[in-house]
Amino acid sequence: MSEEAFGTRLRNRLVRGALSAVTAVPPLHRYLNRRLINTFAKAAPSRPRPFSMAAGYTTWRGLTDRRYSGRHLPEARDYTAGLPPLDEVHALFRKTGDRRATDTSLLFPFFAQWFTDSFLRTKWKRPEEQDFAENESNHEIDLCQIYGVGEEQTSQLRARDGGRLKSQIINGEEFPVFLFEETAGGLAVKSEFDRLYTPTNFMRVFDQAPEAHKRNAFAVGLEHGNSTVGNTLMNTLFLREHNRIARLLAAAHPDWDDEERLFQTARNVCIVMLLKIVISDYIVHIAPVDFPLMIIPGMAEKERWYRTNWIPVEFALLYRWHDLIPSTVDFGGDTHQSAMLRQNNALVMELGVEQVCREASTQHAGKIMLGNTPDFLMELGVKKTSLEMARACALPPFNAYRHHYGMEPAASFKALTGNSVLAQKLETIYGSIDNLEWFVGIFAEAYDNKEMMGELMKVMVANDAFTQALTNPLLAEAVYNAETFSHEGLEVIESTSSLADIIQRNSGLQDKSTVGFKVRP
């Protein structure tokens, strides 16, 4: 072993030992937990932000109307007007090799897409009208993936029996019910779900969908909830968990003759469990230090960043982690092109939730970087649309965002990328490092093997995640109690710290160490 490798291993061992000692003392754990969260939560100025997509300058509508996405920095139209041709920049994302993440499993992007799609909801308009200014987000982590975006949608998804959501049994496993049914005129949406999605969103998702996909499509909270294997997997897991908790509450409280209370209490419990998984499992995996972050109810209320949630356009864009999808995936004993992850509910029904979770946990996800987006996603235009959105929103350059988050600007393309070939390519396209587009820069930034993304992206993810998740009203000191969740619900919440807990409780999985965001052997 080299002296450098030995030194790295020794430092890592000392850090782990120190963290173990700290977390063994609850007051120290809580103190360090708060300090670490605040490091990221205070990395940028707190909301309310002076700018939004309502106008290029500060207006009352821009400060109050959350139908318009927020933004961290004011628009820079003079800058974006001089950017290089879109196709030339788009080519930077095209896969040139199947680069894999160091220790991130395929289960991570399955969860990440499902989780972020619930609140990163840009409003889609006709191409000639698209300005990316508006959103259809509730701006909250509210599990609308299974409950729908509003009470009307929630009502259509409820079973009205014991506080449960509508479900069916397929091959001995519980799944959401089907969205479509056979009629004399062919496949049609069931009348009970006629107001589940807006006509515009429904057409955007299902108009060109093959009939085989429609036959297997489930009725879930969001119109794109059937779009990938990961979405279907997570929707099914959390639907099962909601119904499991509703049954637990019904058994513990026969005096609750109000079906509404069973449903609402189970919903409260599930939302907080998701928040715990996001902080204690998902963000911990993203962070370079393996520190056991935790949610402390009421903590955020004491901080200056405790503000009304408002999703900014930058947050919606930085999560375009399509590179996490590798070129090929292995399921059911066969290797497939990763395009099979689209519109394939049949895979989850045939293999079952447990097997899909286990097999996803043994496979390395792709690496977040330029030149690593799968061909099928490039053909769908996912990165091109993202570039168009960044330019339409007139986002300032990469170094402006580093300054906004208190970082030194990148001095050169070589310093940014650590790669001479890529640096030369970027210099040919942009000329100066100060001209580099933010959306390109966050994928070009180099990082070492113990991390999974560059410095600016990591800080932006953590800043928005902490300040959007920990302000959830269910975590307020006056709300977080047995009256809101029941004693049984609080016990379920306290016993949940990872996605593996949800998987184990809602599948045949015996050993939860075999699934997770880190690759399992």
N, C-alpha and C positions, 0 to 999 in steps of 0.2 A: 504493500500500500504506500502511495506517495505521501510525502510530508504534508502537502496541501490537503489531500483527501482525509488523512488522519486528523488534521486540525479541524476540518469541517465537521467530521463525525463527532469529534470531542465537543465542539461548540454546541452542536445539535443535542447531544446527550445532556450537557449542562443546562441548556435552555429547558428541555423537557423536564429535567429534575427540578429546576427552580419553579416551573409552572405547576408541577404536581404538588410541590410544597405549599405554594400559594393557594391553590384551589382546595387544599385540604382544610384550610381555615376559612370558614364562610364569610366573616367580615372582610378579610383580605380579598377573597374571590369577588365579592360584590363591588369592592372599591376598584380593583383592577378592571373588572368588567365595565364599570361605568367610565373609567378613564379611557379605555380602549375604544368604546363606542363613541365617546365624545371626540376623540381624535379624528374620526372620520366624519361624524355628524357636523363638526364645526370646520371642516375643510373648506367650505364655501359659505358665502353669506346666507343667512337663514331666510326662509319665506316670511313675509310676502316679498316676492321679487318685483322690481319695478317694471319688468317687461313680460309680455306674453305675445302670442300670435295674433292678438286682436288688432294690434297696430305696431308700427315701427317705433313708437315712442310711448311714454307712460300715459295711460288714460284710465278713467274710472272703470270702464268696461273691462279693460285689460287687467285691472286689479281685483275684479269681482266675478266676472263671467267665466266659469270653469269649462264652458263648452269650447273655449279656445285653449289650446295647449299652452303651458307655460314655457319659459325659456330662461336659461342661465345668463346669457349675454345678449346684448342688443344686436339687431341685424347689421350685417356688413355687406350691403349690396354692391358697393364699389369694388370690394374684394371679390365677391363671387362672380361679378360680371367679367372678370379677367381670367377665370379658371380655365385650365386646358380642356380639350374636347372630352366629352363624357365617355365615349367608347374607349379612348386611350387609357383613361383611369380605370374604367370597369375591368379591363383586361388584367389589371394587377391582382384581382381576386381569383382568377381562373386557376384551377388546381394544376400544379406542376409536379405533384408527387403526393403520396398518401401519408402525410405526416400525422403522427398520433401524439396525443397528450401523454405526459409521463405517468400519471396515476389516476386520471379522471375516467370513470366508467361511462358507458353509453347510457346508463340510468340517469346520469346528471343532465344531459341535454333533454332527455325525455321529460324530466321534472321542470327544467328551466323554461322550456317553451310553454308548457301547460300553465305554469305559475305566472309568467309575465304576460301571456296573452290575455289574462283576465283584467289587467288595468292599463296595458299599453294598447289602446284602442283608437287608432287614428280613424277619423271619419273618411270613408271612401266615397268619392263623387265621380261623376262622368269624367273621362280623361281630360276633356277640354276645360273642365271646371276645377280640377284638382289643384288645391293650393296647400294642402297638408296643415292648414291652420286650425281646424276643428278636430275634436275627439268625441268619442262616445263612451268615455270612461266614467266609472263611478269614483275614480281617484282613491279607491280604498282596496285593501286586501280583504275581500268579502266572500270568497268562494263562489262568485257568480258562475264559475265553471260548472257547478252542479245545481246552483239555486236560481240562475238566471239574473239578468241585469236589473230587474225591477219586480215589484210585487205581483204584477199581472203574470209575468213569466214564471215566477216561483209558484204561483197558484196552479199553473198548468202542469208543473212537474211533481206536485205533491200527490201522494196516494190518498190522503184524507182518511188514513187508517193508522192509528197508533203513532202519529207523528213522523211517518216514514215518507221517503220519496218513492215514486213509481219504479218498479223493478220487475225483472223476469228471471227465470232459472233456465240456463242453457248448459247442457252437459254437466249438470250438478253444481254450477256456479251462478252466483247472482250478478246480473248485468243490468244496465238501464234498459228501458223498454225501447222498441223500435220506433223510429220517427215516421216511416212511410208504411203504407198498406196497399194491397192490391185493390183496385176498383175496376169498374167496367171500362173506364178510359185509360187504364194502366196504373202505374205506381203514383200515389198521391200522398201528401202529408196528412196524417190522421187529423180529424177535425178537432180533437182534444188539444192539439198543438198548433192551432191555426194562428196564434198570436205570439208564438215563442220567439220568432226572429222578425226583424223588419223585412219588408219585401226586398229592399235593396241588398241587404246583407245575405238574405237567403239566395237570391239570384246569383250574386257574386260567387257564392260557395258551391251551390248545387246545380246551377243551370247547365254546366258542361260536364257534370259528374257522371261517370258510367253507371248504368243501371245496377250492376253488381254491387257497387259501393252504396248506392241508395238502399238496396235491400238489407244491408247490414248496418246502416246508419242508426245510431242511437239518439233518443231525445235527451239532450243535455242542455246545460245553461247557455252555451255560446254556439254561434252558427258554425264556427270552425272546430268545434269539439271533436269531430270525427276525422279531422284532416290527417292525423298521423297516429301511428301506433302508440307513441308516448302520450298523446292527449287522451286516447281511449283508455289506456292503462291507468292513468291517474284519475280520470273521471270515475272509472269503475271502482278503484280502491276507496276513494273518498265517499262515493255513494254508499258503498258497503259499510264504511265506518259510521256514516250518519245513521243508517238504518240499524246498525248494531247498537249504537248509543241510545237511539229511540226505544229499542226493545228493552235495554237495560233500565232506562228511566221508567218505562211503563211497568216493569216488574217491581221496581223499588217504590213506586208511588201509585198504588192502585187508587189512592184518594184523588189523584189528578184526573178528574173526569173531563178535563178540557184538552182535546186533541191538539189544539193550537199551542198550549203550553209545552207539550211534549216535543212538538216540532221546533218551536223557537228555542227551547233550551238545548236540544241536540245541535241545532245550527250554531248557537253561541259557542258550544264546546268545540265543534269542528273548526270554526274560524280561528280560535285561539290555538288549537293544536297546529294548524297550518303556520301561524305566526311563529310558534316555537320551533317548528322544523326549519323555517326560513332562517332564523337567527342561530339556532344551535347546531344545525346540520349543514344547510346549504351555504350560508355565509362563512361558516367555519372552514368548509372545504375550499372556498375561494381564497380565504386569508392565507398568507404565507406562514403564519405561526399557528401551531395546533393548540390554540387556547380555547377552553370550553366556554364559549359565550352563552349567556343565558338572558332570559326575559325577566325583569324585575318589575312587576306591576306598579304603576305610579311613578317610576323613575323619570320618564320623559317629561312629566308635568313640571318638573323642577328645572328644566333646561330651556334656554332661550330659543331653541329650534323647535319647540313644541308649538306647531302651527297647523292650520288647516291644510290637508294634503292637496297637492296640485301637481300633476304629472307634467314634466317639461319635455319638449321635443327631443332634447339630447338624450334623455333617459330612454325614450322609445327607440332611438336609433342605435345607441351603443349596445343594446341587447340583440343585435342582428348576428348572433353567434352561429351562423350556418356552418362555419368551419368545424364545429364540434361533431358534425355528422361525417363519419369516415366514408371511404369509397365503397367498402363492402361490410356486410354484417353477417353474423352467424346465428341462425335460429333453426330449431328442429333438426339439427344434424347437418344442415346444408349452408353453404355460403351463397349469399345473394348480393346483388347490387343494392346499394342503400336506398335507391328509389323505391324499393318495396316497402319502405316505412311509411309511404304515403297511402292514404285511403285503403287501409288494410285491417279493418276490424276483424276480419276472418281469422287473421293470425292469432289475435288475443283469444278469440273464442275457441279456436282449435287447440292451441297449446296450453291455454289457461294462464291466469294471472301469475301464479307462482313461478312457472317455468320461464315466462317472458322476463320477469324481474331477475331471476337468477342468471339467465343467459346474458341479459343486458349488463349485469354487474361484473361479468368476467371479460368483457370486451373493452378495449381502450377507445375512448372517444377521439375525435380528431383534435388537432391543435389549433387554437385561436391564433390566426396569423394571415398575412397576405399569401395568395397563391395556394389556398387550401380549401376552396369552396367546391363541393362536388358538382360535377357537370350537370346533373339533372336540376339542381337548384339554380345554377347559372342560367340554364335554359328557361327556367321559370321567371328569371329576371329579378330575383330577390335582392341582389346587391345593386343592380342598376336602379331599381326603384328607390333603394336607400340613398344612393348618391343623388338622385333627382330630388328626393325629399330634403336632404341637407342643403342642396343648392337653392331650392325653392324657399326654404326658410332662412336663407342668407346667413348661414352660420359662419362665425368668424373662423380664422385659421387655427391650426392645432396649438401653436405656441400661445395664442391668446387664452386658451383653456388651461394650459399649464400654469400660466400666470394667475388666472382666476382661482385656481385651487392651491395657490401658494407654492408652486414648484418653479425651479429654474427652467427657462426655455431650453429646448433642445438646440445645441450649438451647431449641429451639422447632421446631414442624413446618415453619415457613418456612426456618429454618436448615438443617434436614435435607434438604428437598426442593428448595429454590430455586424453588418453584412455588407461587404464591399460591392458585390454585384447588385444587390437590391438598392443600396445607397446610390449607385450610379444611375440606375433606372429611374429612381425618384427624382434625382437631380436633373436628368434629361427632360422629364415631364414638367417639373415645377420650377426649376432654376434655383430658387433659394429655399432654404428650410422654412423661412418665415411665410412662404406662399403655400405650404403644405396644408391640404384640407384636413380638418379635424377627423372626419369619418375614415379617411385613409390612415392618418397618423396613429389612431388608437389600435389599428391592426398591424401597423408596421413596427410599433415599439417592441424592442427586444426584452426578454425576461428570462430568468434562469429556471432550472428544472424544478425547483421547489414551489414555483408559482404556476398559475395557469393563464395569466394575461399580463399585459404591460401595466406600468405604474399608474398612468393617468386613468386608464379604464378601470382598474381596480379601485382607485380612490373614488371615482365617480359612482361606481356601482355601490360601494359601501355607504357613501354619503347619502345617496337617494334611498337606498334600502333601509338604513336605520331611521332616517327622518320620516319615511313614509310608513314603515311597519310599526314602529314603537309609539306612534301617535294614534293608533287604532283605539276607538272609544271603549272597546271591551277590555283594554289594559288599564283604563283609568282606575285610580285608587278607589273611587266611590262605586265603581261598577264591578270590579273583580272580586266577587264574593259568592257564597253559596246560594244566595238569592237569585243570582244571574245564571249560575251553572248547575246548581244543586250540589250536594256533598259528593254524590257519585260522579257527577261531571268533573268536579275539581280533582277527584282522584284519577280520572282518566287523563286529564290535562297534565297533572304532575308526573304521571308515569310515561309521558310521551316526550321524547327528545330527538327522534330521528324518523326519517321516512321508513326505515326498516321496522320500526314499531308498528306503523300502520299496515305494512305488508304482512308482517307476521300475524297480526290479529285478524286479517281478512283474506287469508289464503291457507294452504296446507303447509306453509313454511315452518319447519321445526327450529332451524338455527338462523337467527336473524343476522349473524355475522357473515352470512354468505351473500348478503345483498347490501348495496350502498353506493355512495357517490365515488368512493375509491375503488379501483379495480380489485376484484377478488381473484384469488388463484383458482 
